[in-house]
């Protein structure tokens, strides 16, 4: 099992030495690990690949949000565009996990990114030469995008294990998580610039270009020395079939039965996503763009501010999540998020009428930035927890099951919060999320308690 800092780095030398090195030496080990990874060509190419295709996806999402909200003015209609992604996730999640375990995950990543490039080229041609994108075409575009991204997710999660050594895994996870912040900062800025100047046509063009760059970078990614994939070990068994897929997932189900602490994450992930994800994707988007009638520039600044918070969060996580402290980071962040949302609810309910719209927007932005930092820290901590507890041979399937459980609740939450945004004040949505996070904190606490018990 991968550890945040591998035991081999902490083992005393044969000629003597302490089994408990000084904190300064520990910090030197971490710095050395980060510098080593930044010089790792395959890891940097992988990081660039994921960054560029995420940037492309987020720029498109930002532009489509403005496009649909301005076209309809309804949070519910906008939420249906987001919620329709449940269809490809249900269809492909289990198959994607099986393929990630049985095939070369780097090859899956490469050809899926190529598929995204071809898809964006097709929709650019439709929008420019045939007809402007309407709601129906946007539904089709979103579904197709999600098909490819669902196929990519388990392979991307497993790819790091093929590229870096076991003792570098946690550090690589932290560095690669920095692209979330980079993407969140750049996507609204780039999206608002191109959408404001040239409309959706230019957004489709820049998205297609970024997908093309991402595809080219995949040719620079190579597996680590000595790595043998499941496909190479089991060439004679490596024929895809529905029966084999079902059998493979029975093995994953048996693993979950034996390691029943992981089951708590199957409950935690969808509950957390249901109560948190729609706040960013639906509630605040509708509140700022429609309720407050903010300009596109202010809406872009709000999203960029959240991106800055996402960029800072991994550095905070590097300080908070040391050795086995991902448990502490998860627990504290979950409860802190609930408190922050409750404070925001009280602030908006009692003080919003006494504050100018600009100051109100700044206040909401600051609080949501804090929330982003905590959520990102939790995401990194949970990722480390999973990679430390799940064997590589079955990781793709387990991750796809958890991903399915986590993501299937997002569109349901988006529909629910879309109705809430159209019918109730924003404080109603924040209060519900605060209560939901308290419940998710209880589940996470039980997960770690059960995990410790299983180890004993």
C-alpha positions in Angstrom: 0.0 0.0 0.0 1.2 3.5 -0.8 1.8 5.7 2.2 1.9 9.5 2.4 5.6 9.2 3.2 6.9 5.7 2.5 8.4 3.7 5.3 11.6 3.3 3.2 12.3 7.0 3.6 12.0 6.8 7.4 13.9 3.6 8.0 17.3 4.1 9.7 20.5 3.3 7.8 22.4 0.2 8.7 25.3 2.2 10.0 23.0 3.8 12.6 20.5 6.6 12.7 17.2 7.5 14.4 13.9 5.7 13.6 12.2 9.0 14.2 14.0 11.7 12.1 13.9 15.3 12.9 11.1 17.4 11.5 13.5 19.4 9.4 14.8 16.3 7.8 11.3 15.2 7.1 10.6 18.5 5.4 13.8 18.1 3.3 12.5 14.7 2.1 9.2 16.3 1.0 10.9 19.1 -0.8 13.2 16.6 -2.5 10.2 14.5 -3.5 8.4 17.5 -5.0 11.5 18.7 -6.9 12.1 15.2 -8.3 8.5 15.0 -9.6 8.8 18.4 -11.3 11.7 17.0 -13.3 9.8 13.8 -14.1 9.0 14.1 -17.8 6.2 11.6 -17.9 4.6 12.9 -14.8 4.8 16.5 -16.1 3.3 15.4 -19.5 0.5 13.6 -17.6 -0.1 16.7 -15.5 -0.2 18.9 -18.7 -2.6 16.5 -20.4 -5.1 16.5 -17.5 -4.7 20.3 -17.0 -5.4 21.2 -20.7 -8.4 18.9 -21.1 -9.9 20.1 -17.8 -9.3 23.7 -18.8 -11.1 23.1 -22.1 -14.0 21.4 -20.3 -14.3 24.2 -17.7 -14.1 27.0 -20.3 -16.9 25.4 -22.2 -19.0 24.9 -19.0 -18.5 28.5 -18.1 -19.6 29.7 -21.5 -22.6 27.3 -21.6 -23.7 28.5 -18.2 -24.0 32.1 -19.4 -25.4 31.0 -22.7 -28.2 29.0 -21.2 -29.0 31.3 -18.2 -29.2 34.3 -20.5 -31.3 32.4 -23.0 -33.8 31.0 -20.5 -33.3 32.9 -17.2 -34.3 29.7 -15.3 -32.2 27.9 -12.8 -34.3 24.8 -13.3 -33.7 24.6 -17.1 -30.0 25.3 -16.5 -29.9 22.5 -13.9 -31.5 20.0 -16.4 -28.6 20.7 -18.8 -26.2 19.8 -15.9 -28.4 16.9 -14.7 -28.5 15.1 -18.0 -25.0 13.9 -17.4 -26.4 11.2 -15.2 -27.2 9.2 -18.4 -23.6 8.5 -19.6 -22.4 8.1 -16.1 -24.9 5.3 -15.4 -24.2 3.7 -18.8 -20.4 3.8 -18.8 -19.1 4.1 -15.2 -18.9 0.4 -14.5 -17.5 -0.5 -17.9 -14.9 2.3 -17.6 -13.6 0.9 -14.3 -13.3 -2.6 -15.8 -11.5 -1.3 -18.9 -9.1 0.7 -16.6 -8.1 -2.4 -14.7 -7.9 -4.7 -17.8 -6.4 -2.4 -20.5 -3.6 0.1 -20.7 -5.0 3.1 -18.8 -2.6 5.5 -20.6 -3.9 4.3 -24.0 -7.5 4.8 -22.8 -6.5 8.4 -21.7 -4.9 9.1 -25.1 -7.7 8.0 -27.3 -10.4 9.4 -25.1 -8.8 12.9 -25.3 -8.6 12.5 -29.1 -12.3 11.7 -29.0 -12.9 15.0 -27.1 -11.0 16.9 -29.8 -13.0 15.3 -32.6 -16.3 16.0 -30.7 -15.5 19.7 -30.2 -14.5 20.0 -33.9 -17.9 18.5 -35.0 -19.9 20.9 -32.8 -17.8 23.9 -33.9 -18.7 23.0 -37.5 -22.4 22.6 -36.6 -22.5 25.9 -34.8 -20.6 27.9 -37.4 -21.9 26.4 -40.7 -25.2 24.7 -39.9 -27.1 26.3 -37.0 -26.5 28.0 -33.7 -26.6 25.6 -30.7 -30.0 25.3 -29.1 -31.0 23.6 -25.9 -31.4 20.2 -27.6 -27.9 20.4 -29.2 -26.5 21.5 -25.9 -28.0 18.4 -24.3 -26.3 16.2 -26.9 -23.0 18.0 -26.5 -23.0 17.7 -22.7 -23.9 14.0 -22.9 -21.1 13.2 -25.4 -18.6 15.2 -23.3 -19.6 13.2 -20.2 -19.3 9.9 -22.1 -15.6 10.6 -22.8 -14.9 12.1 -19.4 -16.5 9.2 -17.6 -14.3 6.8 -19.6 -11.2 8.9 -18.7 -11.8 9.2 -14.9 -10.9 5.7 -13.7 -7.9 5.5 -16.0 -6.7 8.9 -14.9 -7.0 7.9 -11.3 -4.9 4.8 -11.9 -2.4 6.4 -14.3 -0.3 7.9 -11.6 0.5 4.4 -10.3 1.9 3.5 -13.7 4.0 6.6 -14.0 5.5 7.3 -10.5 7.0 5.1 -7.8 4.9 4.0 -4.8 6.7 6.4 -2.4 6.1 9.3 -4.7 2.3 8.7 -5.1 1.0 11.0 -2.4 3.3 13.8 -3.4 2.3 13.3 -7.0 -1.4 13.4 -6.1 -0.9 16.7 -4.3 1.0 18.3 -7.2 -1.4 17.1 -9.8 -4.3 18.5 -7.8 -2.8 22.0 -8.4 -4.3 22.0 -11.9 -7.8 22.3 -10.3 -6.9 25.8 -9.0 -5.1 26.7 -12.2 -8.1 25.6 -14.3 -10.6 27.4 -12.0 -8.7 30.7 -12.3 -8.1 30.6 -16.0 -11.4 29.1 -17.3 -13.7 32.0 -16.3 -11.1 34.6 -17.4 -10.6 32.9 -20.8 -14.2 32.0 -21.1 -15.5 35.5 -20.4 -12.9 37.1 -22.7 -13.7 34.9 -25.8 -17.5 34.7 -25.1 -17.7 38.4 -24.6 -15.8 39.3 -27.7 -16.7 36.7 -30.2 -19.5 34.6 -28.7 -19.8 30.8 -28.4 -18.0 30.2 -31.7 -14.7 31.3 -30.3 -15.2 29.3 -27.1 -15.8 26.2 -29.1 -12.6 27.0 -31.1 -10.4 27.5 -28.0 -11.8 24.4 -26.4 -11.0 22.3 -29.5 -7.4 23.8 -29.6 -6.8 22.9 -25.9 -8.1 19.3 -26.5 -5.6 19.0 -29.4 -2.7 20.1 -27.2 -3.8 17.7 -24.5 -3.8 14.8 -27.0 -0.3 15.7 -28.3 1.1 15.6 -24.7 -0.2 12.1 -24.2 2.6 10.9 -26.6 5.2 12.0 -23.9 3.7 9.9 -21.1 5.5 6.6 -20.5 5.1 3.9 -17.8 7.7 3.6 -15.1 10.6 1.2 -15.4 9.7 -2.3 -14.4 5.9 -1.7 -14.4 3.9 -4.7 -15.8 0.3 -4.0 -16.5 -2.6 -6.5 -16.0 -3.0 -6.7 -19.8 0.6 -7.9 -20.2 0.3 -10.4 -17.4 -3.0 -11.8 -18.7 -2.8 -11.6 -22.4 -4.7 -14.8 -22.9 -7.5 -13.7 -20.7 -7.7 -10.2 -21.9 -10.9 -10.5 -24.1 -13.6 -8.1 -23.2 -17.1 -9.6 -22.6 -20.2 -8.7 -20.6 -19.9 -11.9 -18.6 -16.3 -11.1 -17.7 -17.2 -7.5 -16.7 -19.9 -8.8 -14.4 -17.5 -11.3 -12.9 -14.9 -8.7 -12.4 -17.3 -6.4 -10.5 -18.4 -9.4 -8.4 -14.7 -9.5 -7.3 -14.9 -5.8 -6.5 -18.1 -6.3 -4.5 -16.4 -9.1 -2.6 -13.6 -6.8 -1.7 -16.0 -4.2 -0.5 -17.7 -6.8 1.6 -14.4 -7.8 3.3 -13.2 -4.2 3.6 -16.5 -2.9 4.7 -15.0 0.4 5.9 -14.8 1.5 2.3 -18.6 1.1 2.1 -19.0 4.2 4.2 -17.4 6.2 1.4 -20.1 4.9 -1.0 -22.6 6.8 1.3 -20.4 9.8 2.1 -19.5 10.7 -1.5 -23.0 11.0 -2.9 -24.4 12.8 0.2 -21.5 15.3 0.2 -21.8 15.9 -3.5 -25.6 16.3 -3.3 -25.3 19.1 -0.7 -22.2 20.8 -1.9 -21.7 20.6 -5.7 -25.0 22.4 -6.7 -24.1 25.3 -4.5 -21.3 26.2 -7.0 -22.9 24.9 -10.2 -26.5 26.1 -9.7 -27.2 28.2 -6.6 -24.5 30.8 -6.7 -24.5 31.0 -10.5 -28.2 31.8 -10.6 -28.0 34.1 -7.6 -25.2 36.2 -9.1 -26.2 36.2 -12.7 -30.0 36.4 -12.4 -31.0 37.5 -8.9 -28.3 40.1 -8.5 -28.3 40.8 -12.3 -24.5 41.0 -12.2 -22.5 41.6 -15.4 -20.6 38.8 -17.1 -17.4 40.5 -16.0 -18.4 40.3 -12.3 -19.6 36.7 -12.8 -16.2 35.8 -14.3 -14.4 37.6 -11.4 -16.4 35.5 -8.9 -15.4 32.3 -10.7 -11.8 33.4 -10.9 -11.8 34.1 -7.2 -12.9 30.6 -6.5 -10.2 29.4 -8.8 -7.6 31.3 -6.7 -8.9 29.5 -3.7 -8.6 26.2 -5.5 -5.0 27.0 -6.4 -4.1 27.9 -2.8 -5.9 24.9 -1.3 -3.4 22.2 -2.3 -0.6 24.2 -0.6 -2.7 24.3 2.6 -3.3 20.6 2.2 0.4 20.0 2.0 0.7 21.5 5.5 -2.4 20.0 7.0 -2.1 16.4 5.5 1.1 15.1 6.9 1.9 11.4 7.4 -1.4 10.0 8.6 -3.2 13.3 9.1 -5.6 13.0 6.1 -8.2 11.7 8.7 -7.9 14.9 10.7 -8.0 17.1 7.7 -11.2 15.4 6.4 -13.0 15.5 9.7 -12.2 19.1 10.5 -12.9 20.4 7.0 -16.3 18.6 6.8 -17.5 20.2 10.1 -16.0 23.5 9.2 -17.8 23.6 5.9 -21.1 23.1 7.8 -20.3 26.0 10.1 -19.3 28.3 7.3 -22.5 27.7 5.4 -24.6 28.2 8.5 -22.9 31.6 9.1 -23.4 32.5 5.5 -27.1 31.7 5.8 -27.5 33.9 8.9 -25.5 36.7 7.2 -27.6 36.8 4.1 -30.9 36.5 6.0 -30.2 39.3 8.5 -27.8 41.6 6.8 -28.3 41.4 3.0 -30.8 44.2 2.9 -28.4 46.5 4.7 -25.5 46.0 2.3 -24.9 47.4 -1.2 -25.0 44.8 -4.0 -21.2 45.1 -4.7 -20.3 44.6 -1.0 -22.8 41.7 -0.8 -21.1 40.1 -3.8 -17.7 40.5 -2.3 -18.9 39.0 1.0 -20.4 36.0 -0.7 -17.3 35.5 -2.8 -15.0 35.5 0.3 -17.1 33.0 2.1 -17.4 30.7 -0.9 -13.6 30.9 -1.4 -13.1 29.6 2.1 -15.5 26.9 1.4 -13.6 26.0 -1.8 -10.3 25.7 0.2 -12.0 23.3 2.7 -13.7 21.2 0.0 -10.5 20.9 -2.0 -8.5 19.8 1.1 -11.1 17.2 1.7 -10.9 16.0 -1.9 -7.1 15.6 -1.7 -7.3 13.8 1.7 -10.0 11.4 0.5 -8.0 10.6 -2.6 -4.9 9.8 -0.5 -7.0 7.7 1.8 -8.4 5.6 -1.1 -5.1 5.1 -2.8 -3.6 3.9 0.5 -6.3 1.4 1.2 -7.2 -0.1 -2.2 -4.9 -2.6 -4.0 -3.8 -1.6 -7.5 -5.3 -4.7 -9.2 -8.8 -3.7 -8.3 -8.5 0.1 -7.9 -10.1 1.0 -11.3 -13.3 -0.9 -10.5 -13.5 0.4 -6.9 -12.9 4.0 -8.0 -15.5 3.6 -10.8 -18.1 2.4 -8.2 -17.3 5.2 -5.8 -17.3 7.7 -8.7 -20.7 6.4 -9.9 -22.1 6.7 -6.3 -20.6 10.2 -6.0 -21.6 11.6 -9.3 -25.1 10.0 -9.6 -26.2 12.3 -6.8 -24.9 15.5 -8.4 -27.6 15.8 -11.1 -30.3 15.0 -8.6 -29.0 17.7 -6.3 -28.7 20.1 -9.2 -32.4 19.6 -10.1 -33.4 20.0 -6.5 -31.3 23.1 -6.0 -32.5 24.5 -9.3 -36.1 24.3 -8.1 -35.0 25.9 -4.8 -33.2 28.7 -6.6 -36.4 29.5 -8.7 -38.8 29.3 -5.7 -37.0 30.2 -2.5 -34.3 32.7 -1.3 -30.7 31.5 -1.5 -30.6 31.2 2.3 -32.9 28.1 2.0 -30.3 26.3 -0.1 -27.4 27.2 2.1 -29.2 26.1 5.3 -30.0 22.7 3.7 -26.4 22.2 2.7 -25.2 23.1 6.2 -27.4 20.4 7.7 -26.4 17.9 5.1 -22.7 18.5 5.8 -23.2 17.7 9.5 -24.7 14.3 8.4 -21.7 13.7 6.0 -19.4 14.4 8.9 -21.0 11.7 11.0 -20.6 9.2 8.1 -16.9 10.1 7.6 -16.3 9.7 11.4 -17.8 6.2 11.2 -15.6 5.4 8.2 -12.3 6.2 9.9 -13.5 4.4 13.1 -14.3 1.3 11.2 -11.1 1.5 9.2 -9.0 1.6 12.4 -11.0 -1.3 13.8 -10.4 -3.4 10.6 -6.7 -2.8 10.8 -6.6 -4.1 14.3 
